[in-house]
Amino acid sequence: MVYTAEMLEELNVLCLFNLATTQEGIKVHSSAAPEKIAATQRLFARGLVTQQDGGYLTGLGRDAAEHAQSLLTILTTETIET
């Protein structure tokens, strides 16, 4: 299985959340790229965010965002030669 373009966009949306606080959400405006709007709506349909246009992370959404952001950190860190 490989990541689809839709999955990658969902991962990108999850990476927008500030995991340092639960009091900060996001809002994907109607002027945003259609792919970002659709990804946010899919995350809402799966119960990862509280609103169709973003809102706050649910418990499951926070877990997913932590994993997405950790993966991004791993993939963007320079390789360590041994």
C-alpha positions in Angstrom: 0.0 0.0 0.0 1.2 3.5 -0.8 0.1 6.9 0.3 -2.5 8.4 -2.0 -2.6 12.2 -2.8 -5.7 12.4 -0.6 -3.9 10.7 2.3 -0.9 13.1 1.9 -3.2 16.1 2.0 -4.8 14.8 5.2 -1.4 14.3 6.8 -0.5 17.9 5.8 -3.7 19.2 7.5 -2.8 17.2 10.6 0.6 18.8 10.7 -1.0 22.2 10.9 -2.2 21.6 14.5 -0.2 22.9 17.4 0.3 19.9 19.7 1.6 22.1 22.5 -1.9 23.1 23.5 -5.4 21.7 23.2 -6.8 25.2 23.2 -5.7 26.0 19.6 -7.5 24.7 16.6 -7.4 25.5 12.9 -9.9 26.9 10.4 -9.7 26.0 6.7 -11.3 28.9 4.9 -13.5 28.5 1.9 -10.8 30.3 -0.1 -8.2 27.5 0.7 -7.1 25.0 -1.9 -9.9 22.6 -2.8 -7.7 19.7 -1.8 -7.1 21.1 1.7 -10.9 21.7 2.1 -11.7 18.1 1.0 -9.0 16.7 3.3 -10.3 18.5 6.3 -13.8 17.3 5.6 -12.6 13.7 5.3 -10.8 14.1 8.7 -14.1 15.4 10.2 -16.0 12.4 8.7 -13.5 10.1 10.3 -13.9 11.8 13.7 -10.4 13.3 13.8 -11.5 16.9 14.0 -14.5 18.6 15.6 -15.7 20.7 12.6 -16.0 20.2 8.8 -13.6 23.2 8.4 -11.2 22.1 11.1 -11.9 23.1 14.6 -10.1 21.1 17.3 -8.5 17.7 17.3 -10.5 14.9 18.9 -8.7 12.3 21.0 -8.2 10.1 18.0 -7.2 13.2 15.9 -4.5 14.1 18.4 -3.0 10.7 18.2 -3.0 10.8 14.4 -1.5 14.4 14.4 1.2 13.3 16.8 2.1 10.4 14.5 1.9 12.5 11.4 4.1 15.2 12.9 6.6 12.6 14.3 6.9 11.0 10.8 7.4 14.4 9.2 10.2 15.1 11.7 11.9 11.8 11.0 11.7 12.2 7.3 13.0 15.8 7.3 15.9 15.1 9.7 19.3 14.8 8.1 20.6 11.2 7.9 23.1 10.2 10.4 26.0 8.3 9.0 27.3 5.4 11.0 
